[in-house]
Amino acid sequence: MPFVETEASVRYETINGQRVPVITPKTEVTLTNTETGQEYMSDAEAMQDVQNPKTATKSENKRREVNVPVEEEKIGDRFN
């Protein structure tokens, strides 16, 4: 189950005298232990598993997949 790492947002900056939108996309992360298949619901949970002396989990056992969903209509609507 992926967790949302950043929410989508739009802010504006003035660059060379022009107001320019700066878009931060929503990012969804799936963090998985490659040895056990366990999915983590946060980076902190994965780190706890690595630091737990009762498990054999190492940092290199973590796989991080990042999905950036694009919703063209919604992004376009924000600029109008």
N, C-alpha and C positions, 0 to 999 in steps of 0.2 A: 504494500500500500504506500504510494508516494505521499510525501509531505510537502507543503508549500514553503519554499525557502524565502522567496520575495513575492510580494503582491505587485500587481501592475500599477504604475502611476505615471503621471505626466506632470512635469513642471516646466516652467519657462525661464530662459536666461536671455539676457541681451548680449548679443555677439556682434561686433562691428556695427553697433547701432540698430540691429534688427532683433526683434523678439523671436526666439527660436524655441520650438518644443524639444524637450529632452525626455525621451521615453525610457522607462525602466520596465522591462517585461516581467510578467509573472513567470516564476521558475518553480517547477515541481521536481523533487529529487526522490529517487528510489535508491536506498542505501542497503546493500545486501552483503552478507557474509558468504564469500565464495566457497568456503569449506562446508558450512552447515546449511546454507540456504536461508538462514534467519534474516528477516527484514527488520530494519531498525526504523523507528519513527522520528529520530533526530540524530544529529551528529553527536550530541552528548550521550545518548544511549549507546551508540556504537563505541565511543571512547570508553565508556564504563565497561563494556565487554572486553575491550583490549586490555584495560588496566586490572581486570579481575583475575587474581592469581588462580582461581578455580577453573578458568577456561584456558584453552590453548590458542585463543584468537590473537592474531598479530595484526598490525596496521595493514600489512600487505594483503590480508584476507578480505579487506573491505572493497566492494565495488560500488562506485557512485555513477548513477545514470541521471542525466539532467534533461528534462523535457521543457521546452519553451513553447507553449501553445500560442498560436497567432490567430487573432480574431480580427480580420481585416476591416470589417464593417464598423466595429466598435472603435478601433483606433482611428479610422478615418473620420468618424463622427465627432471625435474630440477636437479636431482641428477646425471645424466649421463654426 
